[in-house]
Amino acid sequence: MTKVAVVILNFNGKNFLQQFLPSILNYSKEAEIIVADNGSTDGSADFVKNEFPQVRLIGLSENKGFCGGYNTVLKQIQATYYVLLNSDVEVTPNWLEPVIDLMDSDITIAAAQPKILSYRAKNKFEYAGAGGGQIDTLGYPFCRGRLFDSIEEDHGQYNDTVKIFWASGACLFVRVDRFHEMHGLDEDFFAHMEEIDLCWKLTRAGHKIFYQGKSTVYHVGGGTLSASNPRKTYLNFRNGLSLLLKHQRISSLVWKFPLRVLLDWAAALHFLFTGSGIHAKAVIIAHLSFLRRFKHEIKKRALVASQIKNFGTNGAYQGLIVFDYFMLGRKSSRDLNFRNPR
């Protein structure tokens, strides 16, 4: 059994594997490198088999999505730590050691992430993870270094080691035993926000999520679904409602859920009036999809609640990020008030 298994879930990402696998192999000498091919049709599996025989290849017959793909493959891998790494990520020298050393030093740290910068603009943070994931009182996720579309340049302001609320699925370090205790990723999410759901369950179970600014990776982003793809909008808004319903107390949901729905509709109107009607439609379809499976969502909430009694949101931002950003003009996470986390 290896200590660290770096697992790259690939779907038609042959070009990314060709570009980034060499540096992953070069800078991850102590880890086992595994490519999990999620039913690709671009020859990815044969490419890895022929060009990188030192990489373990696990093939799936169909695309099971981010969640289903990882859940299926990780059951076949024995390790102490998984590193779930997107195929469109460039790693750097010494990227593994600081995060693993941090997790080794504190058994209560269940998951962590490095600093995630943009591959296309290496002086800026990357949208998916940046300087560590946070969440507000309505379940809207954001990051240190990225609020909505306001992305900060990296000046070392997040070179720290701090507790966060969620770690990015683009480069997610997680203890193997904790991952399986949480029954892996929620496959209903398919992709997007599944790592937030996992981290929220871990937090509720009394574990910690950390950011390690001493490690850096560069993420291309949008390798599977670009921000302009309405499918991504659909998944984000549908999964956002699922996330809120699953993890909030009934007493909180009474007011938080209707307000969240209203703000989502406001976002749909914003899309519509700014010429992005296809994304407005995606928001409405997401809400209708959530309503159709409402009974199923309630059952999932009850199942998680039976396993994890705590509904605490320790470390979550107690303000409204939409209000702070659009009404108060707070464009940086450093402008937010985290004085009273619960």
C-alpha positions as CSV (number, residue, x, y, z in Angstrom):
1,M,0.0,0.0,0.0
2,T,1.4,3.4,-1.0
3,K,1.1,6.4,1.3
4,V,0.0,8.9,-1.4
5,A,-2.1,8.0,-4.5
6,V,-2.4,10.8,-7.0
7,V,-5.5,9.9,-9.0
8,I,-6.3,11.8,-12.2
9,L,-9.8,11.3,-13.5
10,N,-9.7,11.8,-17.3
11,F,-12.5,12.2,-19.8
12,N,-11.3,13.0,-23.4
13,G,-8.3,14.9,-22.0
14,K,-5.6,13.3,-24.0
15,N,-4.0,16.7,-24.7
16,F,-3.9,17.6,-21.0
17,L,-2.4,14.3,-20.1
18,Q,0.3,14.7,-22.8
19,Q,1.0,18.2,-21.5
20,F,0.9,17.7,-17.7
21,L,1.7,14.1,-16.9
22,P,5.4,14.5,-17.4
23,S,5.7,17.2,-14.7
24,I,3.3,15.2,-12.4
25,L,5.6,12.2,-12.7
26,N,8.7,14.3,-12.3
27,Y,7.6,16.1,-9.1
28,S,5.7,13.3,-7.4
29,K,8.4,10.6,-6.9
30,E,7.0,9.2,-3.7
31,A,3.4,8.9,-4.9
32,E,1.7,6.3,-7.0
33,I,0.3,8.0,-10.1
34,I,-3.0,6.7,-11.4
35,V,-5.0,7.7,-14.4
36,A,-8.7,6.8,-14.2
37,D,-10.1,6.9,-17.6
38,N,-13.8,7.8,-17.5
39,G,-15.0,6.2,-20.8
40,S,-12.9,8.5,-23.0
41,T,-13.4,8.2,-26.8
42,D,-10.2,10.2,-27.8
43,G,-7.7,7.5,-27.3
44,S,-6.6,8.7,-23.9
45,A,-6.4,5.2,-22.4
46,D,-4.2,3.8,-25.2
47,F,-2.0,6.9,-25.1
48,V,-1.3,6.5,-21.3
49,K,-0.7,2.8,-21.7
50,N,1.8,3.3,-24.5
51,E,3.5,6.5,-23.5
52,F,3.5,6.2,-19.7
53,P,3.8,2.6,-18.7
54,Q,4.8,3.6,-15.2
55,V,1.4,5.1,-14.7
56,R,-1.3,2.8,-13.4
57,L,-4.3,2.9,-15.7
58,I,-7.9,2.1,-14.5
59,G,-10.4,2.2,-17.3
60,L,-14.2,2.7,-17.0
61,S,-16.5,1.6,-19.7
62,E,-18.6,4.8,-19.6
63,N,-18.5,8.3,-18.3
64,K,-19.8,8.2,-14.7
65,G,-19.1,11.9,-14.1
66,F,-16.7,13.3,-11.6
67,C,-18.4,11.7,-8.6
68,G,-19.3,8.3,-10.0
69,G,-15.9,8.0,-11.7
70,Y,-14.0,8.7,-8.6
71,N,-16.2,6.6,-6.3
72,T,-15.8,3.6,-8.6
73,V,-12.0,3.9,-9.1
74,L,-11.0,4.9,-5.5
75,K,-12.5,1.6,-4.2
76,Q,-9.7,-0.1,-6.1
77,I,-6.8,1.9,-4.6
78,Q,-5.2,1.4,-1.3
79,A,-3.4,4.4,0.2
80,T,-3.3,6.6,3.3
81,Y,-4.1,9.8,1.2
82,Y,-5.9,10.3,-2.0
83,V,-5.0,13.3,-4.1
84,L,-7.9,14.0,-6.6
85,L,-6.1,15.9,-9.3
86,N,-7.8,17.3,-12.4
87,S,-6.1,16.4,-15.7
88,D,-5.7,20.1,-16.6
89,V,-3.4,20.9,-13.6
90,E,0.3,21.7,-13.8
91,V,2.1,20.8,-10.5
92,T,5.3,22.3,-9.3
93,P,8.4,21.1,-7.4
94,N,7.6,20.2,-3.8
95,W,3.8,20.4,-4.3
96,L,3.0,17.2,-2.4
97,E,5.2,17.4,0.7
98,P,3.9,20.6,2.5
99,V,0.3,19.4,2.3
100,I,1.1,15.8,3.4
101,D,3.3,17.0,6.2
102,L,0.5,19.3,7.4
103,M,-2.0,16.4,7.4
104,D,0.5,14.1,9.1
105,S,0.9,16.7,11.8
106,D,-2.8,16.7,12.8
107,I,-5.0,13.6,12.5
108,T,-8.1,15.8,12.7
109,I,-7.3,17.4,9.3
110,A,-9.4,15.2,6.9
111,A,-8.9,17.2,3.6
112,A,-6.7,20.0,2.3
113,Q,-5.8,21.9,-0.8
114,P,-2.7,23.9,-2.1
115,K,-2.7,27.4,-3.5
116,I,-4.4,27.2,-6.9
117,L,-3.2,29.7,-9.5
118,S,-4.3,30.2,-13.1
119,Y,-2.3,28.4,-15.7
120,R,-3.2,31.0,-18.3
121,A,-2.3,34.0,-16.0
122,K,0.1,32.6,-13.5
123,N,0.2,35.8,-11.4
124,K,-3.5,35.4,-10.6
125,F,-5.6,33.0,-8.6
126,E,-7.8,30.4,-10.4
127,Y,-11.5,30.4,-10.1
128,A,-11.9,26.9,-8.8
129,G,-10.3,26.9,-5.4
130,A,-7.9,29.9,-5.4
131,G,-6.7,30.5,-1.8
132,G,-9.1,28.1,-0.1
133,G,-12.9,27.6,-0.3
134,Q,-15.4,29.4,2.0
135,I,-19.2,29.4,2.1
136,D,-21.8,32.0,3.2
137,T,-24.9,31.6,5.3
138,L,-27.1,30.8,2.3
139,G,-24.7,28.1,1.0
140,Y,-23.1,30.3,-1.7
141,P,-19.5,29.2,-2.2
142,F,-16.6,31.6,-2.7
143,C,-12.8,31.5,-2.3
144,R,-10.1,33.5,-0.7
145,G,-8.7,35.3,-3.7
146,R,-11.9,35.0,-5.8
147,L,-15.3,36.5,-5.2
148,F,-17.7,35.9,-8.1
149,D,-15.7,37.1,-11.2
150,S,-13.3,39.3,-9.2
151,I,-10.0,37.4,-9.2
152,E,-7.0,38.7,-7.2
153,E,-3.4,38.7,-8.3
154,D,-1.1,36.6,-6.2
155,H,1.2,38.9,-4.1
156,G,1.8,36.3,-1.3
157,Q,-1.3,37.4,0.6
158,Y,-2.5,33.8,0.9
159,N,0.9,32.1,1.6
160,D,-0.5,31.1,4.9
161,T,-1.7,27.8,6.4
162,V,-5.3,28.2,7.6
163,K,-8.5,26.3,8.2
164,I,-11.0,26.7,5.4
165,F,-14.6,25.4,4.8
166,W,-14.0,23.5,1.6
167,A,-11.1,22.3,-0.5
168,S,-11.2,22.4,-4.3
169,G,-11.9,19.3,-6.2
170,A,-9.3,20.5,-8.8
171,C,-6.6,19.3,-6.3
172,L,-8.1,17.7,-3.3
173,F,-6.0,15.9,-0.7
174,V,-8.2,13.7,1.5
175,R,-7.6,10.9,4.0
176,V,-8.7,7.6,2.6
177,D,-10.5,6.4,5.7
178,R,-12.4,9.7,6.1
179,F,-13.4,9.7,2.4
180,H,-14.9,6.2,2.7
181,E,-16.5,7.0,6.1
182,M,-18.4,9.7,4.3
183,H,-19.4,7.2,1.6
184,G,-17.4,9.1,-1.0
185,L,-18.9,11.7,-3.3
186,D,-22.6,12.2,-3.8
187,E,-23.2,10.8,-7.3
188,D,-26.4,12.8,-7.7
189,F,-24.2,15.9,-8.0
190,F,-22.5,14.3,-11.1
191,A,-20.0,17.2,-11.1
192,H,-19.7,20.6,-9.5
193,M,-20.0,21.3,-5.7
194,E,-19.5,17.6,-4.9
195,E,-16.2,18.5,-3.0
196,I,-18.1,21.2,-1.0
197,D,-20.7,18.5,0.0
198,L,-17.9,16.1,1.0
199,C,-16.1,18.8,3.0
200,W,-19.4,19.9,4.7
201,K,-20.0,16.4,5.8
202,L,-16.5,16.1,7.1
203,T,-16.9,19.4,9.0
204,R,-20.2,18.2,10.5
205,A,-18.5,15.0,11.6
206,G,-15.9,17.1,13.6
207,H,-13.0,17.0,11.1
208,K,-11.0,20.0,9.7
209,I,-10.4,21.2,6.2
210,F,-7.1,23.1,5.6
211,Y,-5.4,25.3,3.0
212,Q,-1.6,25.0,2.6
213,G,-0.1,28.1,0.9
214,K,3.4,26.6,0.8
215,S,2.3,24.3,-2.1
216,T,1.3,25.7,-5.5
217,V,-0.4,24.2,-8.6
218,Y,-1.7,25.9,-11.8
219,H,-5.1,25.0,-13.1
220,V,-6.3,25.6,-16.6
221,G,-10.0,25.4,-15.6
222,G,-13.0,24.5,-17.7
223,G,-11.2,21.4,-19.1
224,T,-14.4,19.4,-19.1
225,L,-17.1,22.1,-18.9
226,S,-16.3,25.7,-19.6
227,A,-17.9,28.6,-17.7
228,S,-19.8,29.4,-20.9
229,N,-21.5,26.0,-21.0
230,P,-25.1,26.2,-19.7
231,R,-24.7,22.6,-18.4
232,K,-22.2,24.0,-15.9
233,T,-24.7,26.7,-14.8
234,Y,-27.4,24.0,-14.5
235,L,-25.3,21.8,-12.3
236,N,-24.1,24.7,-10.1
237,F,-27.6,26.0,-9.4
238,R,-29.2,22.6,-9.0
239,N,-26.5,21.2,-6.7
240,G,-26.4,24.5,-4.7
241,L,-30.0,23.8,-3.6
242,S,-29.2,20.2,-2.8
243,L,-26.3,21.4,-0.7
244,L,-28.4,23.8,1.3
245,L,-31.2,21.4,1.9
246,K,-28.9,18.6,3.0
247,H,-26.8,20.5,5.5
248,Q,-29.0,23.1,7.2
249,R,-31.3,22.8,10.2
250,I,-35.0,23.0,9.5
251,S,-35.2,26.1,11.6
252,S,-32.7,27.8,9.3
253,L,-34.1,26.4,6.1
254,V,-37.5,28.0,6.8
255,W,-36.0,31.4,5.8
256,K,-32.8,30.5,4.1
257,F,-34.3,28.3,1.4
258,P,-36.9,30.8,0.1
259,L,-34.3,33.6,0.1
260,R,-31.8,31.4,-1.8
261,V,-34.5,30.6,-4.4
262,L,-35.3,34.3,-4.8
263,L,-31.6,35.2,-5.2
264,D,-31.2,32.4,-7.8
265,W,-34.2,33.9,-9.7
266,A,-32.5,37.3,-9.5
267,A,-29.4,35.7,-11.0
268,A,-31.6,34.2,-13.8
269,L,-33.0,37.7,-14.6
270,H,-29.5,39.1,-14.6
271,F,-28.5,36.5,-17.2
272,L,-31.5,37.3,-19.2
273,F,-31.0,41.0,-19.3
274,T,-27.3,40.8,-20.1
275,G,-27.8,38.7,-23.1
276,S,-27.2,35.3,-21.6
277,G,-30.7,33.8,-22.0
278,I,-29.4,30.3,-22.3
279,H,-28.0,30.6,-18.8
280,A,-31.2,32.0,-17.4
281,K,-33.0,29.0,-18.9
282,A,-30.4,26.7,-17.2
283,V,-31.2,28.2,-13.8
284,I,-34.9,27.6,-14.3
285,I,-34.3,24.0,-15.5
286,A,-32.1,23.5,-12.5
287,H,-34.8,24.5,-10.1
288,L,-37.4,22.4,-11.9
289,S,-35.1,19.4,-11.7
290,F,-34.6,19.9,-8.0
291,L,-38.3,20.1,-7.5
292,R,-38.9,16.8,-9.4
293,R,-36.5,15.0,-7.1
294,F,-37.5,16.8,-3.9
295,K,-38.6,13.6,-2.2
296,H,-35.3,12.0,-3.0
297,E,-33.4,15.0,-1.7
298,I,-35.4,14.8,1.6
299,K,-34.5,11.2,2.0
300,K,-30.8,12.0,1.4
301,R,-31.0,14.7,4.0
302,A,-32.5,12.3,6.5
303,L,-29.9,9.6,5.7
304,V,-27.0,12.0,6.3
305,A,-28.7,13.4,9.5
306,S,-29.0,9.9,10.8
307,Q,-25.3,9.3,10.4
308,I,-24.0,12.8,11.4
309,K,-26.2,14.4,14.0
310,N,-24.4,17.7,14.1
311,F,-25.7,20.5,11.8
312,G,-23.0,23.0,12.7
313,T,-21.4,25.3,10.1
314,N,-18.1,25.9,12.0
315,G,-16.0,28.4,10.0
316,A,-18.7,29.4,7.6
317,Y,-19.1,33.1,6.7
318,Q,-22.2,34.3,8.5
319,G,-22.8,37.2,6.1
320,L,-24.5,37.2,2.6
321,I,-21.8,37.3,0.0
322,V,-24.2,38.5,-2.7
323,F,-25.1,41.5,-0.6
324,D,-21.5,42.2,0.4
325,Y,-20.2,42.0,-3.2
326,F,-23.0,43.7,-5.2
327,M,-24.3,46.2,-2.6
328,L,-21.3,47.0,-0.5
329,G,-18.7,46.6,-3.2
330,R,-16.5,44.2,-1.3
331,K,-14.5,42.6,-4.1
332,S,-11.9,40.8,-2.0
333,S,-12.4,38.1,0.7
334,R,-10.0,40.2,2.9
335,D,-12.7,42.8,3.0
336,L,-15.2,40.4,4.6
337,N,-15.9,40.2,8.3
338,F,-15.0,36.7,9.6
339,R,-14.9,37.8,13.3
340,N,-17.8,35.7,14.4
341,P,-17.5,32.3,12.7
342,R,-19.7,29.4,14.0
